[in-house]
C-alpha cells in the first residue's frame, strides 16, 4: 500500500515537472508571438484572422477526435505530441532566420499547425490529469503551476529582449517540449486502466454526443457557459495588442502585462483549489458578479491603469471561473468520458473563438477597447443572473 502511494506521488511530481517545463517555454513563446505579429503585420485584423483560423482548426480536429482518439494511451500520445511540438518549433525558428518578405505567412502557418497539435495535446493532458491527480488541490496546483511559471518567464521577458533576439524564445520553447517528453516517459500509469476508454471508433459522432449530453446534462451546461465566456476570453491577445496601440504603450510592456495576468490567475487558481466540490458553482456566481462590477467601473480609467484593470478581470476569468469549472468537470466525469468531453468542449469553444477572431477586430475598431470590456462585463452580469435563476448547485457524479 505504501509502495503504491509513493508511486502515485512520484507520478504526480513528474507530471507536475513536465507541465512546469512546458509552460515555461509556452509563456516565452506567447510573448514572442504577440511581438512577431505586431512587428510583421501591425494589424489587429490579421491577429483576429489568426485567432479565427486557429479556432477552425481545433473544431475540425476535435470532431475527428470524438471517434478516433478515445482508446489511445494518454502517456504515449503526450510523448509523441511533445516531440512533434519540438520539431515544429525548431523548423519555425529556422524559417524566421531566412531573409524574405513572407515572415508573416510563416507565423500564421506555424500558429495554425500548433493549433492542430494543441487540440490533441490538451485532451491528453486533461486525461493524464485525471489519472495522476487524487484531489481538487492537486488539480488546482497543476493549473497554478501554469500561472506561476508564466509570471517568472513573462516578467523577465522584457529584460531578455534587451540582450537576445525574440527568436531565442522559440529555441527555449522547443527544448522545453523535448524535456517534457522525457519526464512524461518516466511516469508509470496502469495500462489496464488507461486502455479502458470507450472504443467508439466505429460509432457515429452524433450518437456519441447525444449520449454524453443525456448522461451529463449539468456538465454540458457548464461547457456551454465556458464557450460563451470564451467569446471574450479568447480575445485577450487581440485586446492586449489593441491596448498597446490605443494607449501608445511600448511593445515590451506586453511582457509585464502577461506577467501580471499570470500572477492574478495564480492567486485565484491557488485559492479555488480548496473550495469544496458542492460549493464550486456558488463561488462561480460570486466571481461572475465581481468581474461584471469591476469591468463596468473601469470606464473611469485610461492608459496603463485601465490595462491593469483588464488584466485583473481576465485573470479572474482564467484562474477563478474557468479553473472552478474545470475542477467541477474533472470531479463529475469518469476517465472514459474525458476525451469525449474535451472534444465537445473544443467544438463549442472553438466555434466561439472562431467567431471572436472575426468579430473582435470589428468591435474594437468601432467601440475601442472599453466598448469590448463593457460587453464582457454585461455578459458576466447576465450569467450571474442565469445561475441565480436556475439555482444550479454542484454535485459529483
Legacy VTK file of the C-alpha trace (Angstrom):
# vtk DataFile Version 3.0
C-alpha trace
ASCII
DATASET POLYDATA
POINTS 397 float
0.000 0.000 0.000
2.832 2.384 0.930
4.701 1.497 -2.278
1.576 2.273 -4.317
1.194 5.610 -2.514
4.808 6.534 -3.301
4.299 5.672 -6.958
1.165 7.862 -7.113
3.105 10.756 -5.564
6.052 10.189 -7.898
3.766 10.165 -10.950
2.175 13.426 -9.872
5.539 15.119 -9.276
6.878 14.012 -12.666
3.731 15.189 -14.416
3.912 18.453 -12.464
7.534 18.906 -13.588
6.611 18.217 -17.214
3.853 20.843 -17.065
6.190 23.332 -15.383
8.777 22.843 -18.135
6.254 23.130 -20.969
4.564 26.224 -19.584
7.918 27.952 -19.091
8.609 27.604 -22.819
4.998 28.391 -23.797
4.985 31.622 -21.791
8.108 32.933 -23.502
6.750 31.916 -26.890
3.427 33.652 -26.209
5.321 36.903 -25.683
7.313 36.218 -28.869
4.197 35.542 -30.974
2.478 38.756 -29.828
5.610 40.749 -30.726
6.115 38.955 -34.063
2.506 39.505 -35.138
2.659 43.169 -34.103
6.037 43.612 -35.848
5.329 41.803 -39.118
1.677 42.784 -39.568
0.883 45.716 -37.227
-2.740 44.729 -37.811
-5.470 43.807 -35.331
-7.419 42.434 -38.312
-4.696 39.873 -39.137
-4.409 38.983 -35.432
-8.152 38.328 -35.478
-7.861 36.192 -38.622
-5.165 34.089 -36.937
-7.440 33.574 -33.917
-10.346 32.551 -36.178
-8.189 30.181 -38.255
-6.779 28.521 -35.134
-10.298 28.013 -33.796
-11.473 26.449 -37.069
-8.575 24.009 -36.994
-9.444 22.987 -33.423
-13.112 22.479 -34.307
-12.302 20.150 -37.203
-9.634 18.325 -35.215
-11.984 17.794 -32.264
-14.780 16.395 -34.437
-12.305 13.834 -35.722
-11.060 13.144 -32.183
-14.510 12.216 -30.846
-14.364 8.972 -32.805
-10.711 8.094 -33.159
-8.673 9.093 -30.104
-10.578 7.790 -27.094
-8.784 4.436 -26.893
-5.188 5.676 -27.255
-2.694 5.760 -24.377
-2.520 9.298 -22.912
1.124 8.804 -21.902
2.262 7.601 -25.318
0.313 10.319 -27.109
1.712 13.108 -24.902
5.263 11.954 -25.594
4.646 11.967 -29.343
2.883 15.336 -29.311
5.677 16.972 -27.293
8.230 15.670 -29.799
6.090 16.989 -32.660
5.923 20.403 -30.970
9.717 20.301 -30.614
10.160 19.621 -34.333
7.639 22.256 -35.482
9.131 24.980 -33.289
12.675 24.379 -34.493
11.513 24.467 -38.124
9.668 27.729 -37.378
12.822 29.188 -35.835
14.919 28.159 -38.857
12.448 29.745 -41.311
12.463 33.036 -39.402
16.245 33.229 -39.842
15.882 33.429 -43.610
15.624 36.804 -45.353
12.340 37.086 -47.203
9.181 39.164 -47.123
6.805 36.363 -46.120
7.619 36.086 -42.422
4.011 36.854 -41.512
2.910 33.833 -43.605
5.371 31.648 -41.670
3.940 32.935 -38.362
0.370 32.202 -39.474
1.306 28.712 -40.733
3.134 27.880 -37.513
0.261 29.105 -35.320
-2.205 27.047 -37.359
-0.169 23.831 -37.136
0.385 24.328 -33.407
-3.336 24.834 -33.001
-3.998 21.424 -34.534
-1.394 19.734 -32.348
-2.669 21.572 -29.253
-6.183 20.227 -29.886
-4.988 16.698 -29.168
-2.283 17.730 -26.711
-4.762 19.367 -24.310
-7.112 16.375 -24.499
-4.397 14.032 -23.314
-3.099 16.486 -20.712
-6.595 16.524 -19.179
-6.817 12.733 -19.339
-3.411 12.358 -17.671
-4.544 14.864 -15.045
-7.477 12.568 -14.297
-5.052 9.637 -13.969
-2.413 11.217 -11.719
-4.439 13.630 -9.534
-6.290 12.318 -6.475
-7.917 15.542 -5.164
-9.005 19.069 -6.123
-5.917 20.665 -4.569
-3.612 18.699 -6.883
-5.643 19.757 -9.917
-5.518 23.406 -8.858
-1.766 23.186 -8.191
-1.234 21.919 -11.729
-3.199 24.864 -13.080
-1.450 27.239 -10.651
1.869 25.874 -11.924
0.970 27.183 -15.366
0.457 30.682 -13.983
3.417 30.580 -11.576
5.904 29.744 -14.312
4.199 32.255 -16.587
4.835 35.006 -14.046
8.583 34.411 -13.913
9.105 33.981 -17.645
6.950 36.886 -18.784
8.288 39.307 -16.177
11.874 38.644 -17.263
10.971 38.681 -20.951
11.413 42.455 -21.166
14.933 42.116 -19.734
15.784 39.188 -22.021
14.625 41.166 -25.057
17.302 43.760 -24.283
20.042 41.166 -24.817
18.524 38.472 -27.057
16.534 38.412 -30.259
12.898 37.343 -29.858
13.734 34.128 -31.748
15.686 32.993 -28.648
12.315 32.384 -27.005
11.434 29.895 -29.744
14.598 27.858 -29.179
13.914 27.707 -25.457
10.330 26.592 -26.087
11.465 23.825 -28.439
13.875 22.474 -25.818
11.142 22.616 -23.161
8.993 20.248 -25.238
11.875 17.785 -25.506
12.433 17.792 -21.734
8.691 17.432 -21.066
8.573 14.334 -23.291
11.405 12.730 -21.288
9.649 13.450 -17.986
6.335 12.003 -19.165
8.151 8.909 -20.401
9.232 8.182 -16.807
5.662 8.210 -15.459
4.233 4.790 -14.558
0.488 4.509 -15.176
-1.715 1.441 -15.098
-2.034 0.382 -18.748
-5.082 -1.712 -17.914
-6.840 1.433 -16.670
-5.788 3.829 -19.384
-6.953 1.488 -22.158
-10.446 1.056 -20.737
-11.528 4.184 -22.602
-14.575 3.866 -24.819
-13.598 2.254 -28.108
-16.007 4.305 -30.184
-14.097 4.425 -33.453
-16.933 2.582 -35.201
-19.690 4.798 -33.773
-21.072 7.943 -35.374
-20.315 11.346 -33.878
-23.931 12.423 -33.255
-24.919 9.378 -31.102
-21.730 9.798 -29.047
-22.526 13.460 -28.353
-26.219 12.750 -27.693
-25.337 10.024 -25.198
-22.836 12.253 -23.403
-25.309 15.141 -23.105
-28.068 12.840 -21.838
-25.853 11.329 -19.136
-24.053 14.571 -18.169
-26.623 17.341 -18.654
-25.246 19.692 -15.979
-21.674 19.231 -17.195
-22.853 20.057 -20.720
-24.436 23.265 -19.408
-21.077 24.226 -17.898
-19.351 23.548 -21.245
-21.844 25.856 -22.982
-21.179 28.602 -20.398
-17.417 28.165 -20.838
-17.930 28.532 -24.595
-19.894 31.738 -24.018
-17.112 33.128 -21.831
-14.581 32.047 -24.469
-16.159 34.560 -26.850
-14.486 37.199 -24.687
-11.622 35.341 -23.003
-10.075 34.209 -26.299
-9.801 37.845 -27.388
-7.137 38.501 -24.742
-4.142 38.679 -27.109
-6.103 40.843 -29.558
-7.087 43.200 -26.730
-3.508 43.264 -25.472
-2.278 44.380 -28.876
-5.166 46.863 -29.158
-4.363 48.316 -25.730
-0.671 48.717 -26.614
-1.615 50.556 -29.817
-4.564 52.524 -28.418
-2.724 53.823 -25.346
0.624 54.143 -27.178
2.493 51.755 -24.867
5.882 50.136 -25.564
5.824 46.625 -27.057
7.975 45.378 -24.177
5.138 46.381 -21.814
3.249 43.310 -23.094
5.644 41.102 -21.122
4.792 42.916 -17.886
1.054 42.710 -18.587
1.265 38.979 -19.272
3.236 38.513 -16.067
0.576 40.356 -14.066
-2.125 38.328 -15.807
-0.422 35.120 -14.696
0.004 36.490 -11.152
-3.697 37.283 -10.783
-4.581 33.922 -12.339
-2.193 32.184 -9.933
-3.796 33.739 -6.864
-7.296 32.760 -7.962
-6.213 29.267 -9.063
-4.462 28.546 -5.769
-7.422 29.707 -3.679
-10.203 27.929 -5.582
-8.450 24.567 -5.239
-9.574 24.447 -1.600
-13.262 25.029 -2.331
-15.459 22.006 -1.693
-16.932 20.439 -4.825
-20.507 21.040 -3.670
-19.812 24.801 -3.381
-17.976 25.280 -6.676
-20.804 26.697 -8.760
-21.891 29.003 -5.942
-18.422 30.554 -5.995
-18.575 30.845 -9.789
-21.594 33.150 -9.449
-19.694 35.369 -6.978
-16.728 35.723 -9.351
-19.027 36.495 -12.283
-20.557 39.364 -10.316
-17.075 40.588 -9.330
-15.894 40.647 -12.980
-19.039 42.484 -14.021
-18.739 45.232 -11.402
-15.009 45.751 -11.934
-15.410 45.855 -15.724
-18.119 48.499 -15.578
-16.154 50.534 -13.042
-13.034 50.573 -15.234
-14.627 53.101 -17.595
-13.388 55.924 -15.354
-9.741 54.939 -16.041
-7.389 55.256 -19.039
-3.944 54.118 -20.157
-1.902 51.766 -18.008
-4.419 51.906 -15.161
-7.152 50.649 -17.465
-4.931 47.868 -18.838
-4.092 46.724 -15.311
-7.831 46.511 -14.586
-8.429 44.457 -17.739
-5.644 42.101 -16.647
-7.429 41.686 -13.293
-10.707 40.729 -14.969
-9.071 38.262 -17.345
-7.005 36.793 -14.505
-10.237 36.167 -12.577
-11.836 34.566 -15.625
-8.827 32.318 -16.212
-7.690 31.448 -12.699
-11.035 31.665 -10.931
-14.083 30.918 -13.067
-12.521 28.640 -15.686
-10.474 26.747 -13.084
-13.539 26.122 -10.916
-15.464 24.764 -13.886
-12.577 22.500 -14.932
-12.296 21.103 -11.375
-16.041 20.561 -11.278
-15.992 18.670 -14.580
-12.945 16.600 -13.541
-14.906 15.504 -10.458
-18.114 14.835 -12.382
-16.854 12.682 -15.250
-15.400 9.196 -15.443
-11.994 8.621 -17.058
-13.679 7.004 -20.058
-15.614 10.224 -20.758
-12.695 12.672 -20.718
-11.805 12.626 -24.422
-15.465 12.912 -25.453
-15.911 15.839 -23.061
-12.791 17.578 -24.341
-13.824 17.051 -27.964
-17.261 18.581 -27.357
-15.643 21.375 -25.369
-13.241 22.123 -28.223
-16.015 22.156 -30.829
-18.194 24.583 -28.831
-15.384 26.767 -27.504
-13.598 26.591 -30.841
-16.732 27.895 -32.542
-16.836 30.743 -30.031
-13.151 31.517 -30.598
-13.644 31.422 -34.373
-16.435 33.972 -34.020
-14.231 36.044 -31.712
-11.458 36.204 -34.292
-13.888 37.627 -36.840
-15.970 39.925 -34.633
-13.457 41.300 -32.093
-11.427 43.423 -34.568
-14.702 44.935 -35.808
-15.892 45.709 -32.276
-12.625 47.307 -31.147
-12.490 49.277 -34.397
-15.918 50.813 -33.651
-16.194 50.725 -29.850
-12.487 50.600 -28.949
-11.127 48.579 -26.053
-13.538 49.999 -23.482
-16.565 49.036 -25.519
-15.436 45.401 -25.730
-14.702 45.171 -21.995
-18.122 46.688 -21.236
-19.753 43.949 -23.339
-17.776 41.354 -21.346
-18.995 42.891 -18.080
-22.628 42.827 -19.207
-22.234 39.173 -20.249
-20.833 38.264 -16.813
-23.787 40.016 -15.182
-26.190 38.075 -17.414
-24.551 34.744 -16.453
-24.726 35.714 -12.763
-28.494 36.284 -13.127
-28.850 32.999 -15.050
-27.077 31.000 -12.326
-29.220 32.597 -9.628
-32.416 31.995 -11.560
-31.597 28.339 -12.316
-30.371 27.732 -8.786
-27.748 25.248 -10.030
-25.715 23.553 -7.309
-22.723 21.364 -7.941
-22.788 17.688 -7.289
-20.345 14.996 -8.342
-21.270 12.048 -10.400
LINES 1 398
397 0 1 2 3 4 5 6 7 8 9 10 11 12 13 14 15 16 17 18 19 20 21 22 23 24 25 26 27 28 29 30 31 32 33 34 35 36 37 38 39 40 41 42 43 44 45 46 47 48 49 50 51 52 53 54 55 56 57 58 59 60 61 62 63 64 65 66 67 68 69 70 71 72 73 74 75 76 77 78 79 80 81 82 83 84 85 86 87 88 89 90 91 92 93 94 95 96 97 98 99 100 101 102 103 104 105 106 107 108 109 110 111 112 113 114 115 116 117 118 119 120 121 122 123 124 125 126 127 128 129 130 131 132 133 134 135 136 137 138 139 140 141 142 143 144 145 146 147 148 149 150 151 152 153 154 155 156 157 158 159 160 161 162 163 164 165 166 167 168 169 170 171 172 173 174 175 176 177 178 179 180 181 182 183 184 185 186 187 188 189 190 191 192 193 194 195 196 197 198 199 200 201 202 203 204 205 206 207 208 209 210 211 212 213 214 215 216 217 218 219 220 221 222 223 224 225 226 227 228 229 230 231 232 233 234 235 236 237 238 239 240 241 242 243 244 245 246 247 248 249 250 251 252 253 254 255 256 257 258 259 260 261 262 263 264 265 266 267 268 269 270 271 272 273 274 275 276 277 278 279 280 281 282 283 284 285 286 287 288 289 290 291 292 293 294 295 296 297 298 299 300 301 302 303 304 305 306 307 308 309 310 311 312 313 314 315 316 317 318 319 320 321 322 323 324 325 326 327 328 329 330 331 332 333 334 335 336 337 338 339 340 341 342 343 344 345 346 347 348 349 350 351 352 353 354 355 356 357 358 359 360 361 362 363 364 365 366 367 368 369 370 371 372 373 374 375 376 377 378 379 380 381 382 383 384 385 386 387 388 389 390 391 392 393 394 395 396
